C-alpha cells in the first residue's frame, strides 16, 4: 500500500505514457506553428536530429577539453580484454562507470567496483559502451543551457540538484530496515536486494550516512531538487564558455559532478559526465514539490524556446526530419532498448 501511495500520489512517478500526454499536445501546438511535425530536428545542427534520441553520448562529450570531463573511451565491440587494455592505457582506476553509448534515463549504467564485477558484467554487453572514470565528488547537477544562433550570450533556465538515495545509521537497524522507513526507497527495494545484498544487511553506526545508489538517476531513487536559485550571470557566462567548445549546439543539458556549486563557479572545478540534446528535459520538473500543472507550464516554456530556435535554423536552411524517417528511427531505438534491457 505504501508503494502504491508513493507511486500515484507524486507526479514524478506516474506512468510516462500518461504523464506525457499533455506534453504531446504542447509539442503538436508548436509543430502546427512551425508547419513541421519534427521541427525540433532543425535544432543543434552539430548533432544528428538535434540529439532527439539514439545519439552517441560520447560524440558531444568528446568535444570538451579534458579539464571539464572525466576520462571517457568508446568501445564499439566490448570484451574484458579490450576494457582492461583501455583501463591500463588511460590509467582509469576502479570503481569505474560502464554505460551504453546510446541510452537515456540510467539505461544499463553500471558502477563497476572491481575486476571481478567487470568480468561478471561484460559477457552481458552486446552493444557499444563508454568506459568512464568515476568522479567521486559529492554534488551532482543537471544544467540546461540554450543560446539563440549567432548570438554571444546564452541562458540557463533549469538547474537541478540530484540527491542520491541514502540512509543515516542509528546503530540498531540494518540498511534494509532503514530503507523500509523511507517511502521513496520502497520502489527500489526489489532491485537493491539483488544488487546490494551485503550493504542492505549491514548495520551502520549512529550518524553514519550510507549512499545506497551512486548513479544519479531518477529511476534509481535519486531526488531531483529545483536549484534554480543558483542561476546567475556568472553561471550563464561559464556555460557560454563551455558551449563555445561544442560544434553548433543551441540547446542541451549538462549532467555534471562537482565538490560544491561554489567550487564549480569560482574555480571551474567540475566534470561533465553527459550531454543531452534537444530532449534533455528541464529536470527540476521532477522535484517532489512541483505539481503537475507547474510541470506542464515548465515544459511549455521550454518547448517554446525549442520552437523559436528551430524556426531560426529552418530559416537558415536547416532541413527537418520526415515522419517516416523518425518513425523508423524510434522503432529501431525502442527495439534496441528492449533487446539490451
LUMFI-295803 format. One record per residue: residue in three letters; residue number from 1; x, y, z of N, C-alpha, C in turn. Coordinates in steps of 0.02 Angstrom, whole numbers, plus 50000, padded with zeros to 5 digits. Atoms other than C-alpha are relative to their C-alpha. Layout:
N
residu|num|n_px|n_py|n_pz|ca_px|ca_py|ca_pz|c_px|c_py|c_pz
Ala|NUM|X|Y|Z|X|Y|Z|X|Y|Z
...
//
This chain:
341
residu|num|n_px|n_py|n_pz|ca_px|ca_py|ca_pz|c_px|c_py|c_pz
Unk|1|50041|49940|50000|50000|50000|50000|50043|50063|50000
Unk|2|49955|49942|49998|50143|50120|50042|50030|50013|49931
Unk|3|49971|49992|50067|50222|50086|49872|49948|50030|49953
Unk|4|50053|49976|50044|50055|50117|49785|49988|50074|50011
Unk|5|50012|49929|49983|50027|50281|49878|50057|50043|49974
Unk|6|49942|49960|50022|50204|50341|49840|50001|50007|49924
Unk|7|49996|49998|50073|50190|50297|49656|49947|50045|49970
Unk|8|50055|49964|50032|50021|50377|49620|49985|50068|50032
Unk|9|50011|49935|49969|50025|50523|49741|50049|50052|49975
Unk|10|49949|49953|50025|50176|50601|49656|50001|49999|49923
Unk|11|49998|49995|50073|50176|50663|49476|50062|49967|49971
Unk|12|49936|50025|50026|50357|50611|49456|50000|49924|49989
Unk|13|50001|50072|50006|50309|50427|49472|49944|49974|49954
Unk|14|50053|50023|50045|50164|50424|49351|50029|49962|49941
Unk|15|49980|50034|50061|50172|50308|49202|50020|50051|49947
Unk|16|49976|49950|50047|50275|50403|49072|49952|50013|49942
Unk|17|50047|49991|50055|50145|50373|48936|49943|50047|50020
Unk|18|50054|49958|49976|50007|50451|49041|50026|50071|50016
Unk|19|49973|49935|49979|50118|50590|49112|50017|50044|49941
Unk|20|49977|49961|50057|50175|50643|48939|49945|50017|49950
Unk|21|50055|49983|50045|50003|50656|48857|49995|50076|49990
Unk|22|50002|49927|50011|49995|50845|48890|50061|50027|49963
Unk|23|49939|49978|50034|50175|50862|48830|49993|49989|49925
Unk|24|50011|50013|50071|50124|50783|48664|49958|50056|49969
Unk|25|50041|49945|50025|49990|50916|48644|50039|50065|49995
Unk|26|49956|49941|50003|50118|51051|48684|50043|49997|49938
Unk|27|49958|50009|50060|50233|50980|48550|49960|50012|49937
Unk|28|50042|49992|50060|50090|50971|48424|49981|50073|49988
Unk|29|50017|49929|50007|50045|51152|48459|50056|50037|49963
Unk|30|49944|49966|50032|50219|51209|48409|50016|49970|49932
Unk|31|49992|50031|50067|50227|51084|48265|49953|50034|49951
Unk|32|50048|49965|50043|50070|51167|48194|50026|50071|49984
Unk|33|49974|49933|50010|50150|51337|48218|50057|50001|49950
Unk|34|49941|50003|50045|50310|51285|48127|49985|49964|49935
Unk|35|50020|50037|50060|50215|51181|47998|50047|49942|49984
Unk|36|49957|50059|50006|50337|51038|48027|49991|49958|50063
Unk|37|50012|50043|49942|50297|50890|48139|50063|49992|50042
Unk|38|49938|50011|49963|50479|50863|48186|50045|50061|49992
Unk|39|49965|49936|50006|50530|51046|48186|50063|50001|50043
Unk|40|49945|49998|49953|50646|51013|48333|50064|49969|49973
Unk|41|49939|50030|50028|50766|50913|48223|50042|50051|49962
Unk|42|49960|49946|50030|50821|51079|48147|50048|50030|50051
Unk|43|49959|49974|49945|50895|51123|48316|50067|49962|50002
Unk|44|49936|50033|49989|51076|51082|48359|50028|49969|49936
Unk|45|49974|50029|50063|51148|51062|48182|50062|49957|50010
Unk|46|49938|50038|49989|51307|50991|48259|49991|49928|50021
Unk|47|50013|50069|49982|51222|50828|48309|49939|49976|49962
Unk|48|50053|50026|50042|51107|50715|48210|49931|50007|50033
Unk|49|50069|49993|49979|50921|50756|48226|49992|50040|50065
Unk|50|50003|49958|49940|50956|50883|48362|50018|49965|50064
Unk|51|49988|50040|49940|51007|50744|48480|49937|49977|50033
Unk|52|50066|50017|49974|50825|50692|48499|50001|49935|50039
Unk|53|49990|50064|49966|50860|50510|48543|50044|49958|49955
Unk|54|49958|50044|50039|50979|50375|48489|50068|50030|49981
Unk|55|49936|49969|50017|51127|50495|48482|50056|49969|50042
Unk|56|49941|50024|49964|51303|50446|48535|50013|50045|50060
Unk|57|49984|49961|49940|51337|50501|48714|50071|50026|49997
Unk|58|49930|49981|50001|51522|50507|48680|50016|50053|49949
Unk|59|49987|49953|50055|51508|50615|48523|50008|50071|50025
Unk|60|49997|49932|49974|51471|50778|48613|50051|50007|50056
Unk|61|49953|49997|49944|51571|50738|48769|50072|50005|49976
Unk|62|49932|50002|50027|51724|50708|48662|50024|50069|49976
Unk|63|49982|49933|50024|51720|50890|48603|50024|50046|50056
Unk|64|49980|49958|49943|51754|50959|48778|50074|49991|50016
Unk|65|49931|50008|49977|51929|50993|48844|50002|49953|50060
Unk|66|49992|50050|49947|51996|50864|48967|49984|50027|50069
Unk|67|50010|49973|49933|51982|50982|49116|49926|50000|50021
Unk|68|50071|49996|49985|51792|50980|49104|49964|49933|49993
Unk|69|50033|50064|50009|51759|50795|49080|50042|49944|50031
Unk|70|49961|50058|49978|51807|50626|49154|50031|49965|49941
Unk|71|49972|50041|50053|51915|50509|49054|49944|49954|49974
Unk|72|50055|50039|50030|51790|50428|48934|50023|49971|49934
Unk|73|49976|50034|50060|51829|50300|48800|49945|49956|49971
Unk|74|50050|50040|50035|51710|50225|48672|50030|49933|49978
Unk|75|49979|50067|50024|51724|50037|48639|49942|49971|49960
Unk|76|50053|50023|50044|51624|49975|48490|49981|49928|50013
Unk|77|50013|50072|49989|51642|49788|48524|50034|49980|50066
Unk|78|49967|50010|49935|51674|49769|48711|50016|49927|50016
Unk|79|49980|50064|49972|51767|49623|48786|50042|50016|50062
Unk|80|49960|49988|49939|51856|49603|48953|50071|50020|49983
Unk|81|49932|49985|50020|52023|49605|48864|50006|50072|49976
Unk|82|49998|49931|50026|51985|49768|48771|49992|50051|50056
Unk|83|50013|49953|49946|51917|49851|48926|50061|50006|50046
Unk|84|49939|49998|49958|52069|49803|49030|50056|50038|49966
Unk|85|49949|49963|50038|52181|49870|48892|49987|50075|50005
Unk|86|50018|49929|49995|52087|50036|48893|50014|50027|50070
Unk|87|49989|49979|49930|52093|50045|49083|50074|50013|50013
Unk|88|49928|49993|49990|52282|50020|49081|50028|50059|49961
Unk|89|49973|49946|50042|52315|50140|48937|49982|50069|50027
Unk|90|50024|49934|49978|52211|50281|49011|50003|50010|50075
Unk|91|49991|49995|49928|52252|50245|49193|49934|50014|50037
Unk|92|50066|49996|49968|52069|50225|49243|49999|49950|50057
Unk|93|50001|50043|49941|52051|50154|49418|49929|49977|50016
Unk|94|50064|50021|49972|51911|50055|49498|49985|50043|50061
Unk|95|50059|50016|50040|51773|50097|49531|49998|50042|49936
Unk|96|50008|49965|50063|51729|50149|49354|49928|49991|49975
Unk|97|50067|50001|50028|51572|50179|49252|50001|49966|49932
Unk|98|50013|50027|50066|51512|50073|49106|49929|50021|49981
Unk|99|50066|49978|50022|51368|50148|49007|49994|49990|49925
Unk|100|50009|50005|50073|51292|50122|48833|50017|50066|49967
Unk|101|49988|49938|50037|51348|50246|48702|49934|50030|49978
Unk|102|50068|49977|50016|51162|50258|48659|49954|49979|50056
Unk|103|50045|50017|49945|51039|50268|48802|49976|50062|50036
Unk|104|50026|49944|49961|50942|50376|48923|49969|49973|50064
Unk|105|50034|50015|49937|50864|50379|49098|50034|49943|50038
Unk|106|49964|50050|49961|51001|50271|49176|49999|49931|49970
Unk|107|50005|50065|50033|50975|50132|49049|50069|49965|49998
Unk|108|49941|50043|50000|51108|49997|49081|50065|50036|50020
Unk|109|49940|49968|49972|51227|50112|49176|50022|49960|50061
Unk|110|49974|50042|49946|51340|50013|49293|50061|50034|50033
Unk|111|49940|49981|49963|51461|50065|49429|50037|49936|50017
Unk|112|49961|50062|49993|51596|49931|49424|50053|50010|50054
Unk|113|49956|49989|49942|51688|49912|49589|50069|49968|49993
Unk|114|49936|50036|50003|51825|49788|49543|50002|49955|49939
Unk|115|49990|50043|50058|51893|49665|49415|49950|49943|49998
Unk|116|50048|50055|49997|51778|49526|49473|49932|50023|49974
Unk|117|50064|49973|50023|51624|49635|49445|50002|50014|49925
Unk|118|49992|49987|50072|51691|49685|49274|49992|49936|49960
Unk|119|50003|50064|50037|51714|49505|49218|49930|49969|50002
Unk|120|50069|50026|49995|51537|49466|49276|49953|50036|49952
Unk|121|50047|49961|50039|51452|49607|49182|50015|49999|49925
Unk|122|49981|49992|50071|51549|49611|49017|49967|49949|49954
Unk|123|50032|50048|50045|51479|49447|48944|49927|50017|49984
Unk|124|50070|49981|50012|51304|49525|48957|49994|50059|49952
Unk|125|50002|49939|50040|51352|49676|48850|50011|49983|49926
Unk|126|49996|50015|50072|51319|49664|48663|49991|50064|49958
Unk|127|50009|49936|50034|51319|49850|48615|50060|50044|50016
Unk|128|49944|49954|49987|51446|49992|48604|49992|50034|50068
Unk|129|50003|49971|49933|51490|50060|48776|50053|50055|50007
Unk|130|49950|49950|49981|51583|50205|48854|50027|49979|50068
Unk|131|49966|50010|49936|51710|50167|48989|50016|50069|50027
Unk|132|49992|49932|49974|51712|50318|49103|50029|49999|50071
Unk|133|49973|49989|49933|51815|50372|49251|49944|50019|50048
Unk|134|50050|49983|49950|51708|50377|49408|50022|50062|50039
Unk|135|49984|49938|49965|51704|50552|49483|49968|49997|50070
Unk|136|50024|50010|49932|51689|50535|49671|49990|50067|50037
Unk|137|50017|49937|49968|51629|50712|49707|49928|49996|50025
Unk|138|50065|50011|49967|51477|50731|49820|49940|50033|49967
Unk|139|50056|49962|50028|51372|50851|49716|49990|49984|49926
Unk|140|50016|50011|50070|51283|50816|49552|49943|50047|49980
Unk|141|50050|49952|50025|51185|50943|49449|49984|49986|49927
Unk|142|50019|49999|50071|51090|50950|49285|49985|50073|49982
Unk|143|50005|49929|50019|51106|51119|49198|49979|50006|49927
Unk|144|50026|49993|50068|51001|51162|49046|50018|50069|49973
Unk|145|49975|49938|50030|51082|51294|48935|49977|50004|49927
Unk|146|50018|49990|50070|51022|51368|48771|50023|50069|49977
Unk|147|49976|49937|50028|51077|51506|48655|49970|50010|49930
Unk|148|50026|49984|50066|50995|51591|48505|50059|49998|49951
Unk|149|49945|50004|50049|51101|51553|48349|50028|50069|49983
Unk|150|49963|49940|50021|51232|51684|48304|49995|50057|50050
Unk|151|49996|49950|49947|51218|51774|48471|50055|49980|50048
Unk|152|49942|50011|49957|51352|51790|48602|49982|49969|50067
Unk|153|50017|50020|49932|51259|51758|48763|49941|49951|50001
Unk|154|50054|50049|49992|51152|51609|48814|49964|50009|50065
Unk|155|50041|49998|49939|51028|51574|48953|49999|49931|50032
Unk|156|50012|50061|49962|51009|51443|49088|49930|50005|50030
Unk|157|50069|49997|49975|50828|51402|49129|49982|49940|50044
Unk|158|50013|50055|49954|50846|51246|49235|50066|49977|50031
Unk|159|49946|50032|49964|50968|51191|49369|49968|49953|50051
Unk|160|50029|50052|49956|50929|51030|49461|50055|49969|50041
Unk|161|49953|50035|49956|51021|50961|49610|49976|49928|50011
Unk|162|50018|50070|49992|51024|50771|49621|50023|49976|50069
Unk|163|49986|50024|49933|51013|50700|49796|49993|49924|50000
Unk|164|49998|50072|50007|51065|50518|49798|49960|49965|50055
Unk|165|50036|50042|49951|50965|50381|49885|50048|49980|50055
Unk|166|49954|50014|49944|51043|50363|50058|49961|49990|50065
Unk|167|50029|50008|49933|51010|50317|50239|50052|50025|50051
Unk|168|49957|49981|49945|51081|50378|50405|49993|49948|50055
Unk|169|50001|50054|49952|51129|50241|50527|49979|50022|50070
Unk|170|50018|49987|49931|51061|50227|50703|50033|49950|50047
Unk|171|49965|50049|49959|51173|50084|50762|49958|49941|50020
Unk|172|50046|50053|49980|51022|49970|50782|49972|49963|49939
Unk|173|50035|50029|50057|50934|49942|50616|50048|49990|49941
Unk|174|49961|50012|50061|51005|49868|50456|49981|50052|49947
Unk|175|50014|49953|50054|51012|49970|50297|49932|49984|49969
Unk|176|50065|50019|50029|50864|49871|50229|49943|50024|50043
Unk|177|50053|49978|49955|50761|49910|50383|49992|50076|49997
Unk|178|50003|49927|50005|50806|50094|50369|49967|50021|49934
Unk|179|50032|49984|50064|50754|50093|50186|49925|49990|50003
Unk|180|50072|50012|49992|50585|50022|50236|49965|50060|50033
Unk|181|50029|49941|49968|50560|50181|50337|49996|50060|49952
Unk|182|49999|49946|50050|50587|50287|50180|49954|49981|49943
Unk|183|50050|50018|50051|50432|50282|50070|50029|50005|49930
Unk|184|49971|49991|50067|50533|50345|49922|50044|49941|49979
Unk|185|49955|50056|50015|50652|50196|49936|49963|49935|49985
Unk|186|50036|50063|50006|50516|50064|49935|49997|49973|49928
Unk|187|50001|50027|50069|50500|50052|49743|50067|49972|49978
Unk|188|49934|50022|50020|50688|50018|49736|50022|49935|50034
Unk|189|49976|50054|49957|50696|49876|49863|50013|49935|49963
Unk|190|49990|50064|50035|50673|49727|49747|50065|50000|49960
Unk|191|49937|49995|50039|50814|49788|49634|50061|50000|50047
Unk|192|49944|49994|49955|50927|49831|49781|50016|49935|50035
Unk|193|49989|50064|49967|50903|49661|49863|50044|49954|49958
Unk|194|49959|50040|50044|50986|49584|49711|50069|50031|49989
Unk|195|49938|49966|50018|51118|49716|49676|50043|50021|50059
Unk|196|49963|49972|49943|51166|49774|49851|49988|49957|50063
Unk|197|50018|50045|49945|51139|49621|49962|50041|50013|50063
Unk|198|49957|49991|49942|51289|49649|50076|49986|50066|50036
Unk|199|50013|49935|49971|51253|49834|50102|49934|50000|50038
Unk|200|50066|50001|49969|51070|49802|50143|50000|49963|50067
Unk|201|49996|50038|49937|51118|49678|50280|50041|50034|50054
Unk|202|49956|49967|49952|51244|49793|50362|49961|50046|50047
Unk|203|50030|49955|49950|51204|49895|50519|50048|50059|50010
Unk|204|49955|49942|49993|51284|50068|50504|49996|50031|50069
Unk|205|49997|49967|49934|51340|50158|50662|49957|50063|50000
Unk|206|50043|49942|49993|51236|50300|50728|50032|50062|49969
Unk|207|49975|49938|50032|51254|50458|50623|50038|49990|49936
Unk|208|49962|50014|50061|51347|50371|50482|49952|49999|49940
Unk|209|50042|49995|50060|51274|50414|50311|50025|49950|49947
Unk|210|49984|50051|50050|51270|50274|50183|49963|50017|49935
Unk|211|50031|49990|50066|51240|50313|49998|49985|49932|49970
Unk|212|50022|50065|50024|51140|50168|49929|50008|49994|49924
Unk|213|49996|50000|50073|51139|50216|49745|50042|50058|49976
Unk|214|49952|49948|50022|51285|50310|49667|49984|50028|49931
Unk|215|50020|49975|50066|51203|50331|49496|49944|50050|50010
Unk|216|50048|49947|49987|51111|50497|49499|49944|50002|49950
Unk|217|50055|50003|50047|50957|50445|49404|49934|49994|50037
Unk|218|50066|49999|49967|50775|50474|49448|49972|49930|50007
Unk|219|50028|50067|49999|50730|50294|49406|50034|49956|50053
Unk|220|49964|50038|49949|50854|50236|49540|49993|50031|50069
Unk|221|50015|49973|49934|50781|50335|49683|50030|50067|50016
Unk|222|49970|49934|49988|50878|50497|49664|49945|50053|50003
Unk|223|50047|49944|49995|50782|50651|49720|50026|50057|49957
Unk|224|49982|49943|50041|50784|50792|49591|49970|50063|50033
Unk|225|50022|49940|49966|50776|50960|49680|50011|50062|49957
Unk|226|49995|49937|50036|50742|51128|49599|50056|50042|50031
Unk|227|49944|49960|49976|50905|51226|49614|50008|50063|49957
Unk|228|49998|49941|50043|50859|51373|49503|50024|50063|50036
Unk|229|49973|49942|49963|50913|51490|49643|50075|50011|49985
Unk|230|49930|49993|50019|51090|51457|49579|50009|50038|49934
Unk|231|49993|49966|50065|51052|51539|49410|50023|50072|50011
Unk|232|49972|49932|49995|51156|51697|49390|50036|50016|49936
Unk|233|49961|49979|50059|51250|51797|49259|50066|49962|49997
Unk|234|49935|50034|49997|51411|51712|49318|49994|49928|49975
Unk|235|50009|50070|50022|51342|51536|49291|49987|49999|49925
Unk|236|50015|49998|50071|51273|51583|49120|50063|50016|49959
Unk|237|49938|49985|50035|51440|51658|49069|50046|49940|49997
Unk|238|49958|50060|49998|51531|51500|49123|49976|49949|49949
Unk|239|50025|50051|50045|51416|51387|49022|49996|50025|49927
Unk|240|49987|49975|50068|51426|51503|48871|50069|49978|49978
Unk|241|49931|50020|50013|51611|51464|48882|50004|49925|49984
Unk|242|50002|50073|50013|51575|51277|48891|49968|49988|49932
Unk|243|50036|50009|50063|51451|51289|48747|50043|50018|49939
Unk|244|49956|49979|50055|51584|51376|48640|50044|49942|49976
Unk|245|49958|50057|50019|51679|51210|48639|49963|49951|49956
Unk|246|50040|50048|50038|51536|51118|48555|49984|50028|49931
Unk|247|50013|49980|50069|51501|51121|48369|49925|50008|49987
Unk|248|50070|49984|50018|51334|51208|48332|49949|49964|50044
Unk|249|50049|50027|49952|51240|51155|48488|49963|50060|50031
Unk|250|50040|49943|49978|51098|51276|48527|49968|49988|50068
Unk|251|50041|50016|49942|51008|51185|48668|50021|49932|50026
Unk|252|49981|50065|49973|51069|51049|48784|50000|50003|50076
Unk|253|49995|50005|49927|51076|50989|48963|50065|49965|50019
Unk|254|49938|50028|49975|51240|50958|49051|49987|49965|50067
Unk|255|50001|50035|49936|51244|50825|49187|50072|49997|50025
Unk|256|49931|49991|49976|51396|50857|49296|50006|49986|50074
Unk|257|49984|50009|49930|51480|50823|49462|50051|50053|50021
Unk|258|49954|49949|49975|51575|50945|49572|50006|49992|50076
Unk|259|49994|50003|49927|51639|50963|49751|49944|50041|50034
Unk|260|50054|49957|49977|51510|51103|49777|49984|50048|49944
Unk|261|50017|49953|50053|51419|51230|49672|50046|50061|50002
Unk|262|49953|49944|49993|51535|51364|49741|50066|49984|49965
Unk|263|49938|50020|50033|51686|51265|49680|49992|50000|49924
Unk|264|50015|49999|50071|51604|51245|49510|50007|50071|49972
Unk|265|50003|49931|50025|51581|51432|49494|50066|50037|50009
Unk|266|49941|49960|49986|51738|51501|49574|50064|49972|49969
Unk|267|49938|50031|50024|51869|51375|49516|49990|49958|49936
Unk|268|50016|50043|50057|51782|51291|49367|50018|49928|50015
Unk|269|49985|50068|49978|51801|51132|49467|49938|49956|49991
Unk|270|50057|50043|50015|51676|51015|49385|50020|49952|49944
Unk|271|49991|50048|50054|51667|50865|49270|49932|49985|49970
Unk|272|50062|50014|50034|51529|50847|49141|50000|49926|49980
Unk|273|50001|50072|50013|51481|50663|49134|49956|49982|49942
Unk|274|50045|50015|50056|51347|50676|49000|49971|50064|49972
Unk|275|50034|49944|50032|51272|50798|48874|49940|49974|49962
Unk|276|50062|50021|50032|51091|50778|48819|49977|50054|49951
Unk|277|50020|49953|50052|51023|50858|48660|49931|50029|50012
Unk|278|50064|49964|49998|50852|50930|48620|49950|49969|50049
Unk|279|50045|50032|49953|50762|50802|48729|50027|50000|50071
Unk|280|49976|49991|49932|50866|50849|48881|49949|50042|50038
Unk|281|50055|49966|49965|50724|50892|48998|50026|50052|50051
Unk|282|49987|49958|49941|50722|51037|49122|49986|49957|50062
Unk|283|50011|50055|49952|50748|50907|49258|49968|50022|50065
Unk|284|50031|49979|49937|50683|51015|49401|49925|49989|49999
Unk|285|50072|50017|50000|50507|50967|49343|49987|49939|50044
Unk|286|50009|50060|49959|50537|50806|49443|50009|50013|50074
Unk|287|49999|49982|49929|50557|50899|49607|49935|49976|50032
Unk|288|50062|50025|49969|50434|50815|49727|49949|50054|50017
Unk|289|50046|49946|49983|50361|50986|49767|49968|50033|49939
Unk|290|50029|49972|50061|50320|51025|49585|49935|49965|49983
Unk|291|50066|50028|50016|50135|51000|49548|49993|49991|49924
Unk|292|50006|50014|50072|50076|50932|49378|49990|50063|49957
Unk|293|50012|49942|50043|50010|51099|49313|50062|50045|49996
Unk|294|49937|49962|50002|50176|51182|49361|50050|49967|49953
Unk|295|49954|50036|50044|50275|51046|49272|49983|50012|49926
Unk|296|50019|49991|50070|50175|51066|49112|50011|50072|49977
Unk|297|49983|49931|50017|50199|51254|49117|50075|50006|49984
Unk|298|49928|50000|50012|50387|51225|49129|50015|49968|49932
Unk|299|49990|50032|50065|50379|51104|48982|49979|50047|49943
Unk|300|50024|49954|50052|50278|51230|48881|50051|50055|49987
Unk|301|49950|49947|50008|50407|51366|48913|50061|49976|49962
Unk|302|49940|50025|50033|50549|51256|48856|49986|49978|49928
Unk|303|50018|50016|50069|50458|51192|48702|49994|50065|49959
Unk|304|50003|49935|50034|50429|51375|48660|50070|50022|49979
Unk|305|49929|49983|50016|50618|51403|48666|50024|49957|49942
Unk|306|49980|50047|50053|50648|51248|48559|49969|50021|49933
Unk|307|50035|49978|50061|50518|51310|48433|50033|50063|49971
Unk|308|49970|49938|50024|50597|51483|48423|50067|49988|49966
Unk|309|49934|50013|50028|50773|51418|48394|49994|49959|49936
Unk|310|50010|50041|50060|50711|51286|48271|49977|50042|49941
Unk|311|50023|49955|50053|50621|51421|48173|50056|50039|49968
Unk|312|49942|49964|50026|50782|51519|48157|50042|49954|49957
Unk|313|49958|50048|50038|50878|51365|48100|49966|49981|49933
Unk|314|50036|50017|50062|50741|51323|47972|50006|50057|49950
Unk|315|49992|49943|50045|50752|51499|47901|50071|50005|49973
Unk|316|49931|50002|50024|50939|51473|47886|50011|49943|49951
Unk|317|49995|50054|50050|50903|51321|47776|50008|49931|50029
Unk|318|49992|50067|49969|50916|51178|47902|49936|49960|49987
Unk|319|50057|50044|50015|50804|51033|47848|49977|49965|50064
Unk|320|50027|50038|49945|50691|50940|47968|49988|49928|49978
Unk|321|50009|50070|50015|50669|50752|47978|49928|49985|49978
Unk|322|50067|50019|50024|50522|50669|47889|49966|49954|50051
Unk|323|50039|50042|49955|50384|50573|47976|50025|49928|49998
Unk|324|49980|50070|50006|50437|50403|47908|50070|49987|50025
Unk|325|49932|50006|49974|50619|50432|47948|49999|49995|50077
Unk|326|50002|49999|49927|50579|50473|48130|49963|49940|50028
Unk|327|50037|50059|49978|50454|50331|48145|50046|49939|49999
Unk|328|49953|50056|50005|50586|50206|48086|50054|50005|50053
Unk|329|49948|49990|49950|50716|50283|48200|49975|49983|50070
Unk|330|50028|50015|49934|50602|50272|48352|49989|49925|50008
Unk|331|50011|50072|49997|50556|50092|48310|50066|49963|50013
Unk|332|49934|50032|49990|50740|50043|48298|50026|50013|50071
Unk|333|49975|49982|49933|50780|50135|48460|49964|49960|50054
Unk|334|50039|50039|49951|50639|50050|48557|50019|49927|49999
Unk|335|49978|50069|50006|50691|49880|48491|50069|49989|50030
Unk|336|49932|50002|49971|50872|49917|48539|49996|49997|50076
Unk|337|50007|49999|49927|50819|49958|48718|49970|49935|50026
Unk|338|50033|50062|49979|50705|49807|48730|50048|49940|49997
Unk|339|49953|50055|50010|50841|49692|48666|50054|49999|50054
Unk|340|49942|49996|49955|50975|49754|48786|49983|50017|50072
Unk|341|50020|49981|49933|50873|49794|48940|50015|49944|50050
//
